[in-house]
Amino acid sequence: MQSSLNKLLLWSSGTSISSNRHYRSMPTHGIGRYKYLLPKEIQRKRKEKLQMKQLKMGTDTEYGVLNIQVTGHDMTILEHYSQYIHRLCNQLKINVEESYAMPTKSTEISQLQEKGTKMNVEAVILTHERIVQVSGLSSTLLPVVVEVLQTNQPEGVHLCIKEHTEADFHSRFKARPELEGLIAQIN
């Protein structure tokens, strides 16, 4: 005990006579490694083609699957309004099946020159569309939800509520006729 006390006193005074070097005995092979902190990566399976879910038909007291369709030209206002619809449905305990964006449509506005046949392109108008798909909405709650959505509807935004159909599901995807032609040749 006396010798360890002497070593401690010598070490605190600035002079070290100890032959024990602790830093040499510590393993350093793990310094800088972080892979063990990350979760194990799961082998990702190839995504299958998105299949349409079976349509839920409505009853006398409850609607089936409804699409709340919002269209407009200003993307930020449209995005915020669709987020508002999503939050409102969550607060009212309405089951939100999906919330997705449709492909943007562009419209060119052109003007005919006074004495000529050339068309001048004046502007390109983009039309954005967002859809919030809800299910299990009671027939007594729907008029209240529609009234709240219409009172909070921003300018320049068009609101449409309709039942979800198979045509709505297929309109989500862009048609690729050349790929469909190749598939038809293979079969």
NORBEL-V699487 format. One record per residue. N is the residue number from 1. PHI is phi in degrees with one decimal (NA if undefined). OMEGA is omega in radians with two decimals (NA if undefined). D_CENTER is the distance of its C-alpha to the mean C-alpha in Angstrom with 2 decimals. Layout:
BEGIN
n->N phi->PHI omega->OMEGA d_center->D_CENTER
n->N phi->PHI omega->OMEGA d_center->D_CENTER
END
This chain:
BEGIN
n->1 phi->NA omega->3.14 d_center->67.25
n->2 phi->-63.6 omega->-3.12 d_center->69.48
n->3 phi->-69.8 omega->3.12 d_center->68.17
n->4 phi->-70.1 omega->3.09 d_center->64.51
n->5 phi->-69.3 omega->3.10 d_center->65.41
n->6 phi->-64.7 omega->3.11 d_center->67.18
n->7 phi->-62.3 omega->3.14 d_center->64.17
n->8 phi->-65.3 omega->3.12 d_center->61.95
n->9 phi->-66.6 omega->3.12 d_center->64.42
n->10 phi->-66.8 omega->-3.12 d_center->64.73
n->11 phi->-67.9 omega->-3.13 d_center->60.98
n->12 phi->-71.6 omega->3.12 d_center->60.52
n->13 phi->-83.0 omega->3.08 d_center->63.32
n->14 phi->108.8 omega->3.14 d_center->61.55
n->15 phi->-107.0 omega->-3.12 d_center->63.61
n->16 phi->-114.9 omega->3.09 d_center->62.19
n->17 phi->-110.5 omega->-3.11 d_center->64.59
n->18 phi->-72.7 omega->3.12 d_center->62.26
n->19 phi->-93.3 omega->3.12 d_center->61.77
n->20 phi->-82.4 omega->3.06 d_center->58.61
n->21 phi->-111.2 omega->-3.04 d_center->55.58
n->22 phi->-69.6 omega->-3.08 d_center->52.54
n->23 phi->-70.1 omega->3.12 d_center->50.05
n->24 phi->-77.8 omega->-3.07 d_center->51.72
n->25 phi->-87.8 omega->-3.11 d_center->51.37
n->26 phi->-83.0 omega->3.11 d_center->47.60
n->27 phi->-73.1 omega->-3.12 d_center->45.46
n->28 phi->-115.7 omega->-3.06 d_center->43.19
n->29 phi->-71.9 omega->-3.10 d_center->41.58
n->30 phi->-103.1 omega->-3.08 d_center->38.26
n->31 phi->-68.9 omega->3.08 d_center->37.80
n->32 phi->87.1 omega->3.14 d_center->34.56
n->33 phi->-88.9 omega->-3.12 d_center->32.89
n->34 phi->-132.7 omega->-3.06 d_center->29.47
n->35 phi->-60.7 omega->-3.12 d_center->28.28
n->36 phi->-70.8 omega->3.12 d_center->29.52
n->37 phi->-80.6 omega->-3.11 d_center->27.14
n->38 phi->-79.5 omega->3.08 d_center->23.99
n->39 phi->-68.8 omega->-3.13 d_center->22.85
n->40 phi->-64.5 omega->3.14 d_center->24.16
n->41 phi->-78.8 omega->-3.14 d_center->21.97
n->42 phi->-91.9 omega->3.10 d_center->21.68
n->43 phi->-62.2 omega->-3.12 d_center->22.58
n->44 phi->-84.3 omega->3.11 d_center->19.57
n->45 phi->-82.4 omega->3.11 d_center->20.56
n->46 phi->-66.6 omega->-3.11 d_center->20.11
n->47 phi->-69.0 omega->3.08 d_center->17.33
n->48 phi->-86.6 omega->3.12 d_center->19.10
n->49 phi->-63.7 omega->-3.10 d_center->18.70
n->50 phi->-66.3 omega->-3.13 d_center->16.34
n->51 phi->-98.5 omega->3.12 d_center->18.87
n->52 phi->-76.8 omega->3.08 d_center->19.03
n->53 phi->-74.7 omega->3.12 d_center->19.47
n->54 phi->-67.7 omega->-3.11 d_center->22.79
n->55 phi->-70.8 omega->3.08 d_center->22.94
n->56 phi->-90.1 omega->3.14 d_center->24.07
n->57 phi->-84.8 omega->-3.13 d_center->26.97
n->58 phi->-78.5 omega->3.07 d_center->27.75
n->59 phi->-113.8 omega->3.13 d_center->30.94
n->60 phi->-68.1 omega->-3.07 d_center->33.32
n->61 phi->-105.9 omega->-3.05 d_center->31.64
n->62 phi->-142.7 omega->3.08 d_center->27.98
n->63 phi->-80.9 omega->3.07 d_center->25.70
n->64 phi->-80.1 omega->3.12 d_center->23.83
n->65 phi->-87.5 omega->3.13 d_center->20.27
n->66 phi->-114.8 omega->3.02 d_center->19.65
n->67 phi->-103.0 omega->2.99 d_center->17.28
n->68 phi->-96.7 omega->-3.00 d_center->16.91
n->69 phi->-102.0 omega->-3.11 d_center->16.64
n->70 phi->-123.6 omega->3.12 d_center->16.41
n->71 phi->-125.9 omega->3.12 d_center->17.73
n->72 phi->-176.8 omega->-3.09 d_center->19.07
n->73 phi->-99.4 omega->3.13 d_center->20.02
n->74 phi->-96.5 omega->-3.02 d_center->18.60
n->75 phi->-67.7 omega->-3.09 d_center->14.93
n->76 phi->-67.7 omega->3.12 d_center->14.75
n->77 phi->-63.5 omega->-3.13 d_center->16.62
n->78 phi->-63.5 omega->-3.14 d_center->14.58
n->79 phi->-65.4 omega->3.13 d_center->11.23
n->80 phi->-66.4 omega->-3.14 d_center->13.24
n->81 phi->-69.0 omega->3.10 d_center->14.93
n->82 phi->-68.1 omega->3.04 d_center->12.02
n->83 phi->-65.5 omega->3.10 d_center->10.92
n->84 phi->-62.5 omega->3.11 d_center->14.65
n->85 phi->-61.6 omega->-3.13 d_center->14.88
n->86 phi->-62.5 omega->3.14 d_center->12.29
n->87 phi->-65.7 omega->3.12 d_center->14.29
n->88 phi->-61.3 omega->3.12 d_center->17.50
n->89 phi->-64.3 omega->3.09 d_center->16.93
n->90 phi->-64.8 omega->-3.14 d_center->16.24
n->91 phi->-68.1 omega->-3.14 d_center->19.39
n->92 phi->-88.1 omega->3.12 d_center->21.43
n->93 phi->60.1 omega->3.04 d_center->20.57
n->94 phi->-92.9 omega->-3.08 d_center->19.22
n->95 phi->-71.8 omega->3.09 d_center->17.24
n->96 phi->-94.4 omega->-3.14 d_center->13.73
n->97 phi->-71.7 omega->-3.08 d_center->13.30
n->98 phi->-149.4 omega->3.00 d_center->10.02
n->99 phi->-139.9 omega->-3.04 d_center->8.05
n->100 phi->-147.6 omega->3.13 d_center->7.48
n->101 phi->-106.9 omega->3.05 d_center->9.12
n->102 phi->-92.5 omega->3.10 d_center->12.56
n->103 phi->-60.4 omega->-3.13 d_center->14.36
n->104 phi->-71.2 omega->3.12 d_center->16.09
n->105 phi->-105.1 omega->3.12 d_center->19.77
n->106 phi->-114.8 omega->-3.14 d_center->22.45
n->107 phi->-124.2 omega->3.11 d_center->25.92
n->108 phi->-94.3 omega->3.07 d_center->28.91
n->109 phi->-106.7 omega->-3.12 d_center->31.66
n->110 phi->-125.9 omega->-3.08 d_center->35.00
n->111 phi->-127.3 omega->3.13 d_center->38.52
n->112 phi->-82.3 omega->3.10 d_center->41.82
n->113 phi->-65.5 omega->-3.05 d_center->44.41
n->114 phi->-60.4 omega->-3.12 d_center->47.61
n->115 phi->-121.3 omega->3.14 d_center->50.04
n->116 phi->-179.4 omega->-3.13 d_center->48.14
n->117 phi->-114.6 omega->-3.12 d_center->45.83
n->118 phi->-79.1 omega->3.08 d_center->42.98
n->119 phi->-106.5 omega->3.06 d_center->39.66
n->120 phi->-97.7 omega->3.10 d_center->38.02
n->121 phi->-78.2 omega->-3.11 d_center->34.25
n->122 phi->-83.9 omega->-3.07 d_center->33.74
n->123 phi->-156.1 omega->3.03 d_center->29.98
n->124 phi->-119.8 omega->-3.12 d_center->26.68
n->125 phi->-103.4 omega->3.10 d_center->24.49
n->126 phi->-97.3 omega->3.09 d_center->20.77
n->127 phi->-115.9 omega->-3.13 d_center->19.34
n->128 phi->-100.7 omega->-3.10 d_center->15.64
n->129 phi->-142.1 omega->3.08 d_center->14.40
n->130 phi->-125.7 omega->-3.14 d_center->11.68
n->131 phi->-130.7 omega->3.01 d_center->12.28
n->132 phi->-111.8 omega->-3.07 d_center->12.06
n->133 phi->-101.8 omega->-3.10 d_center->13.96
n->134 phi->-120.2 omega->3.10 d_center->16.36
n->135 phi->-142.3 omega->3.09 d_center->19.34
n->136 phi->71.9 omega->-3.12 d_center->22.52
n->137 phi->-86.0 omega->-3.10 d_center->23.16
n->138 phi->-73.6 omega->-3.08 d_center->26.87
n->139 phi->-71.4 omega->3.09 d_center->29.10
n->140 phi->-84.3 omega->-3.11 d_center->30.43
n->141 phi->-87.1 omega->-3.07 d_center->27.11
n->142 phi->-59.2 omega->3.13 d_center->25.76
n->143 phi->-61.3 omega->3.10 d_center->28.25
n->144 phi->-67.6 omega->-3.14 d_center->27.40
n->145 phi->-63.7 omega->-3.14 d_center->23.63
n->146 phi->-63.4 omega->3.14 d_center->24.44
n->147 phi->-65.4 omega->3.12 d_center->26.89
n->148 phi->-65.5 omega->3.14 d_center->24.56
n->149 phi->-66.2 omega->-3.13 d_center->21.86
n->150 phi->-72.4 omega->3.12 d_center->24.67
n->151 phi->-71.3 omega->-3.13 d_center->26.25
n->152 phi->-102.0 omega->-3.11 d_center->23.12
n->153 phi->-74.1 omega->3.13 d_center->22.11
n->154 phi->-72.8 omega->3.11 d_center->22.21
n->155 phi->-68.0 omega->3.10 d_center->24.53
n->156 phi->80.6 omega->3.14 d_center->23.52
n->157 phi->-115.4 omega->3.14 d_center->20.82
n->158 phi->-104.0 omega->-3.10 d_center->21.72
n->159 phi->-112.9 omega->3.13 d_center->20.81
n->160 phi->-142.0 omega->3.11 d_center->21.51
n->161 phi->-117.8 omega->-3.13 d_center->21.41
n->162 phi->-148.1 omega->3.12 d_center->22.51
n->163 phi->-73.9 omega->-3.13 d_center->22.68
n->164 phi->-78.6 omega->3.12 d_center->20.37
n->165 phi->-123.5 omega->3.12 d_center->22.43
n->166 phi->-67.5 omega->3.11 d_center->22.42
n->167 phi->-65.6 omega->3.08 d_center->22.56
n->168 phi->-64.5 omega->3.12 d_center->19.25
n->169 phi->-64.2 omega->-3.10 d_center->17.68
n->170 phi->-73.5 omega->3.13 d_center->19.45
n->171 phi->-73.4 omega->3.11 d_center->18.64
n->172 phi->-67.6 omega->-2.99 d_center->14.97
n->173 phi->-106.1 omega->3.09 d_center->16.33
n->174 phi->-77.5 omega->3.13 d_center->18.57
n->175 phi->-78.3 omega->3.09 d_center->22.12
n->176 phi->-123.8 omega->-3.04 d_center->23.79
n->177 phi->-64.9 omega->-3.13 d_center->27.48
n->178 phi->-67.4 omega->3.10 d_center->28.87
n->179 phi->-69.7 omega->3.11 d_center->26.96
n->180 phi->-64.1 omega->3.08 d_center->28.04
n->181 phi->-64.8 omega->3.10 d_center->31.56
n->182 phi->-65.3 omega->3.12 d_center->31.65
n->183 phi->-64.9 omega->3.11 d_center->30.55
n->184 phi->-66.0 omega->3.11 d_center->33.28
n->185 phi->-67.9 omega->-3.13 d_center->35.82
n->186 phi->-66.8 omega->-3.11 d_center->35.08
n->187 phi->-78.1 omega->NA d_center->35.55
END
